[in-house]
Amino acid sequence: MSGEHVVSNSIFKAGCGCPIVIEGVRRIRDGAPTKGAEKSNILCRRHNSLLSPLDETVGKIAQFQAKANDKDFRGSIIVEGELLERWLLKTAINTAAAGWAAPVKWQPSPDIARAIFGLASVPDKFGLYSVDGIDPHHRPSGGVTFTPLYVNFGRGKMFSGAYITVHGMPLLVSFYEFLPEMLETGQAPRLTTHFSPDGLKHLYHPGAIVMSRKEGEPVFVGLSWGGLLRYADGTTAPFPTPSA
């Protein structure tokens, strides 16, 4: 077994020198932190290595966020939306499978597991949503927060998604097509104004995520989908650029 990091260690290699801070999770030993608690035996080494491009993608975003702490920084970054989406799915599944989300460990459906490895498409309306606002607990040194989301069904609660913030940037990963609508209509009251006083707003497969800053102009994370960047004027451009 690999003993892989439940949350990608690449997020914490942005040069800030800060300790690893992961909030919003329960460890299964009575909620007490344990030695090596940031790791768990979930995959074998070979399968874990196949997911390295996902960790590299979120690592690039974390590096970009670190540079954007400089108010004079001007720039943007473009990543493949599918890789970031698969990273979100992987992180949510890792957290649940490691027992961080609840006292009982949880296993994903085979379809979701295949999608994480890029062997199947993520079902429509599942996966990545951008979230308006910022993590209110964001600190200058950065960190990751994880908020598991459950939906009540006749047989009990089902793990249906999670809010995952990366250095203050909130993202929603959904395993249930109606989850975003339920959240926006106030079915999780404690979260309604958590990220923004204007309420919860989600966008499925956004073309860009705007990062506002206390000082300096906003910066952008561009996301391609299906190999294309889509601009507000309706035009498109290939990304990644095909090799000559």
LOPAMI-829587 format. One record per residue (C-alpha): residue in three letters; z negated, x, y negated. Coordinates in pm, 1 decimal, decimal comma. Each point is the difference from the previous one (the first is absolute). Layout:
# LOPAMI-829587
r / z / x / y
Ala / Z / X / Y
...
//
This chain:
# LOPAMI-829587
r / z / x / y
Met / 0,0 / 0,0 / 0,0
Ser / 73,0 / 113,1 / -352,7
Gly / -319,0 / -75,8 / -193,4
Glu / 225,5 / -90,9 / -292,4
His / -120,7 / -94,1 / -345,5
Val / -30,8 / -377,1 / -24,3
Val / 110,6 / 28,4 / -364,5
Ser / 261,1 / 270,0 / -62,2
Asn / -154,7 / 330,2 / -102,0
Ser / 312,8 / 67,9 / -208,6
Ile / -134,0 / -240,6 / -264,3
Phe / -284,9 / 240,4 / -70,5
Lys / 214,0 / 311,9 / -37,8
Ala / 110,9 / -68,1 / -356,0
Gly / -182,8 / 297,2 / -145,6
Cys / -298,0 / -184,3 / -148,9
Gly / -254,1 / 178,1 / 218,9
Cys / -183,3 / -328,1 / 52,1
Pro / -180,9 / -99,9 / 319,1
Ile / 153,7 / -255,9 / 231,6
Val / -120,7 / -341,9 / -116,0
Ile / 90,1 / -309,6 / 201,7
Glu / -168,1 / -325,6 / -95,6
Gly / -12,4 / -352,5 / 137,2
Val / -22,5 / 73,9 / 371,0
Arg / -263,6 / -53,1 / 266,5
Arg / -56,5 / 261,5 / 263,8
Ile / -92,7 / -139,6 / 336,6
Arg / -332,2 / 182,8 / 44,4
Asp / -208,9 / -249,6 / -196,1
Gly / 211,2 / 75,6 / -307,1
Ala / -134,4 / 355,9 / -21,3
Pro / 234,8 / 291,8 / -81,6
Thr / 39,2 / 233,9 / 295,7
Lys / 122,8 / 356,0 / 39,6
Gly / 380,0 / 0,4 / -11,9
Ala / -1,0 / -369,1 / -99,0
Glu / 325,4 / 43,7 / -189,6
Lys / 172,0 / 66,7 / 334,4
Ser / 51,3 / -207,3 / 311,6
Asn / 176,8 / 38,7 / 335,0
Ile / 275,0 / -259,8 / -37,6
Leu / 324,5 / 175,0 / 97,1
Cys / 97,2 / 295,5 / 213,3
Arg / 111,2 / 309,9 / -190,7
Arg / 370,7 / -62,1 / 63,1
His / -5,3 / -356,4 / -129,8
Asn / -216,8 / 99,3 / -295,5
Ser / 247,6 / 274,3 / -95,4
Leu / 282,5 / -256,3 / -2,3
Leu / -171,9 / -169,8 / -293,9
Ser / -14,7 / 313,2 / -217,0
Pro / 278,4 / -126,4 / -235,8
Leu / -224,0 / -295,3 / -89,3
Asp / -287,8 / 231,0 / -93,4
Glu / 238,9 / 221,6 / -196,4
Thr / 122,2 / -301,3 / -200,0
Val / -345,4 / -110,4 / -114,6
Gly / -86,4 / 366,7 / -62,3
Lys / 292,9 / 26,0 / -242,8
Ile / -126,1 / -308,3 / -184,1
Ala / -350,4 / 149,4 / -20,8
Gln / 143,3 / 324,7 / -141,3
Phe / 192,5 / -204,0 / -257,0
Gln / -316,0 / -190,2 / -94,5
Ala / -185,0 / 329,7 / -48,2
Lys / 270,7 / 126,0 / -237,0
Ala / -9,4 / -332,1 / -189,4
Asn / -364,4 / 65,0 / -91,3
Asp / 144,0 / 222,5 / -272,1
Lys / 75,2 / -231,4 / -292,6
Asp / 299,4 / 215,9 / -93,6
Phe / 157,8 / -37,0 / 342,8
Arg / 334,1 / -179,7 / 1,8
Gly / 172,1 / -81,5 / 321,6
Ser / 51,2 / -226,5 / 294,6
Ile / 22,0 / 27,6 / 375,0
Ile / 218,6 / -177,0 / 254,7
Val / -97,5 / -51,6 / 362,0
Glu / 136,5 / -207,0 / 286,4
Gly / -174,4 / -336,6 / -3,4
Glu / 15,9 / -29,5 / 377,6
Leu / -197,0 / 323,3 / 44,6
Leu / -273,4 / -110,6 / -239,3
Glu / -8,2 / -342,0 / 168,7
Arg / -33,9 / 156,1 / 344,0
Trp / -279,3 / 223,5 / -135,0
Leu / -186,6 / -309,1 / -122,4
Leu / 42,2 / -168,4 / 336,8
Lys / -115,3 / 314,3 / 177,1
Thr / -306,4 / 38,3 / -222,5
Ala / -105,4 / -362,0 / 42,4
Ile / 44,1 / 24,0 / 377,1
Asn / -181,3 / 334,9 / 17,8
Thr / -292,6 / -143,2 / -191,6
Ala / -26,6 / -305,3 / 222,4
Ala / 57,3 / 192,7 / 322,7
Ala / -265,9 / 255,1 / -99,0
Gly / -252,9 / -279,0 / -50,9
Trp / -26,8 / 58,9 / -376,5
Ala / 91,9 / -356,1 / -94,9
Ala / -250,8 / -180,4 / 222,3
Pro / -248,8 / 67,1 / 281,8
Val / 272,4 / -81,2 / 257,7
Lys / 305,7 / 223,8 / 25,5
Trp / 337,9 / -173,1 / -35,6
Gln / 338,3 / 79,1 / 152,9
Pro / 337,3 / -80,1 / -164,8
Ser / 276,8 / -208,7 / 152,3
Pro / 275,0 / 199,7 / 174,9
Asp / 251,2 / -111,3 / -267,1
Ile / -208,4 / 146,1 / -283,0
Ala / -60,4 / 319,3 / 195,8
Arg / 376,6 / 39,1 / 51,9
Ala / 63,3 / -62,8 / -369,8
Ile / -245,6 / 274,4 / -97,3
Phe / 203,6 / 247,0 / 206,4
Gly / 325,9 / -125,8 / -150,8
Leu / 116,4 / -144,5 / 332,6
Ala / 15,8 / -356,8 / -132,9
Ser / 27,1 / -171,7 / -335,3
Val / -314,2 / -120,1 / -175,3
Pro / 9,0 / -382,9 / 14,3
Asp / 110,1 / -168,6 / -323,2
Lys / -285,4 / -54,0 / -249,0
Phe / -223,0 / 233,6 / 202,4
Gly / -78,8 / 345,2 / -130,7
Leu / -9,4 / 136,9 / -352,6
Tyr / -75,1 / -188,7 / -320,9
Ser / -75,1 / 155,6 / -336,6
Val / -306,7 / -134,9 / -179,7
Asp / -36,0 / -39,7 / -375,8
Gly / -294,4 / 187,7 / -146,1
Ile / -218,1 / 293,7 / 100,1
Asp / -294,3 / 60,5 / 228,9
Pro / -306,0 / -63,2 / -224,0
His / -194,7 / 265,9 / 189,1
His / 261,3 / 267,7 / -59,8
Arg / -151,5 / 333,0 / -99,3
Pro / 175,8 / 299,2 / -161,1
Ser / -47,9 / 204,9 / 316,6
Gly / 194,4 / -260,6 / 199,2
Gly / -65,3 / -159,1 / 336,6
Val / 112,9 / -273,6 / 235,7
Thr / -144,0 / -348,1 / 42,4
Phe / 61,8 / -239,5 / 287,1
Thr / -68,8 / -375,5 / -11,8
Pro / 74,6 / -179,6 / 329,3
Leu / 122,9 / -358,4 / -28,0
Tyr / -56,0 / -272,8 / 256,2
Val / 141,8 / -350,3 / 41,8
Asn / -191,5 / -274,2 / 178,6
Phe / 189,3 / -159,1 / 287,6
Gly / -117,4 / -247,3 / 261,5
Arg / -114,0 / 275,9 / 235,4
Gly / -177,3 / 196,7 / -272,0
Lys / 86,6 / 265,4 / -256,5
Met / 315,8 / 208,3 / 28,6
Phe / 47,3 / 337,9 / -167,1
Ser / 296,3 / -86,0 / -223,2
Gly / 40,3 / 290,3 / -239,9
Ala / -178,5 / 225,5 / -243,9
Tyr / -8,8 / 123,6 / -355,6
Ile / 36,2 / 377,5 / 3,6
Thr / -28,7 / 191,5 / -326,3
Val / 119,2 / 357,7 / -39,4
His / -162,1 / 175,9 / -296,0
Gly / -34,3 / -334,3 / -178,7
Met / 343,5 / -143,4 / 89,3
Pro / -48,4 / -323,9 / 198,8
Leu / 236,4 / -101,4 / 278,8
Leu / -12,2 / -294,4 / 238,0
Val / 102,6 / 28,9 / 363,5
Ser / 46,5 / -339,7 / 164,1
Phe / 20,9 / -102,4 / 365,5
Tyr / 23,6 / -370,6 / -86,1
Glu / 285,7 / -142,4 / -204,7
Phe / -217,4 / -245,1 / -195,3
Leu / -276,0 / 250,8 / -84,0
Pro / 123,2 / 92,1 / -352,4
Glu / 33,8 / -365,6 / -98,3
Met / -347,3 / -76,4 / 133,2
Leu / -146,5 / 283,8 / -203,1
Glu / 184,0 / -101,8 / -318,4
Thr / -124,3 / -357,9 / 29,1
Gly / -362,1 / 113,0 / 5,5
Gln / -88,6 / -19,1 / 368,6
Ala / -189,3 / 329,0 / -33,3
Pro / -196,3 / -73,9 / -320,6
Arg / -179,9 / 333,0 / -19,3
Leu / 335,5 / 178,6 / -19,1
Thr / 176,9 / -227,9 / -250,4
Thr / -66,3 / 223,5 / -302,8
His / -82,8 / 316,3 / 191,6
Phe / 307,8 / 196,2 / -107,7
Ser / 98,0 / -189,4 / -316,4
Pro / -166,3 / -261,5 / -226,6
Asp / 327,1 / -193,1 / 23,4
Gly / -51,4 / -65,1 / 371,5
Leu / 172,1 / 122,4 / 312,6
Lys / 374,5 / 53,7 / -18,4
His / 204,1 / 152,3 / 281,6
Leu / 363,9 / 105,0 / 28,7
Tyr / 164,7 / 42,8 / 338,2
His / 202,7 / 318,9 / 42,1
Pro / -2,4 / 97,9 / -370,1
Gly / 272,6 / 223,0 / -137,4
Ala / -257,1 / 189,4 / -204,5
Ile / -373,8 / 19,5 / -57,0
Val / -104,7 / 54,6 / -361,1
Met / -309,4 / 215,0 / -46,5
Ser / -171,0 / -56,1 / -334,6
Arg / -215,4 / 278,7 / -142,6
Lys / -288,9 / 7,0 / -245,1
Glu / 186,7 / 270,3 / -188,5
Gly / 375,4 / 46,7 / 7,5
Glu / 293,2 / -222,2 / 80,6
Pro / 19,9 / -179,4 / 335,6
Val / 159,2 / 187,0 / 288,9
Phe / 194,9 / -142,8 / 292,3
Val / 15,5 / 22,1 / 376,9
Gly / 348,3 / -111,5 / 105,1
Leu / 49,3 / -148,0 / 347,3
Ser / 327,6 / -20,4 / 186,8
Trp / 55,3 / -267,4 / 265,1
Gly / 275,8 / 13,0 / 256,8
Gly / 117,9 / 327,6 / -150,0
Leu / 51,9 / -146,3 / -347,1
Leu / -177,4 / 10,6 / -333,2
Arg / 36,9 / -332,7 / -180,0
Tyr / -15,1 / -5,7 / -378,4
Ala / -94,2 / -286,0 / -233,7
Asp / 360,9 / -36,5 / -116,7
Gly / 116,2 / -71,6 / 355,3
Thr / 154,4 / 339,8 / 67,7
Thr / -89,3 / 213,2 / 299,8
Ala / 2,9 / 365,6 / 95,8
Pro / -39,0 / 163,7 / 340,6
Phe / -329,6 / 168,1 / 89,4
Pro / -45,2 / 232,7 / 170,3
Thr / 330,6 / 138,7 / -125,0
Pro / 239,9 / 43,4 / 292,9
Ser / 59,9 / 363,1 / 93,8
Ala / 341,1 / 133,4 / -92,1
//
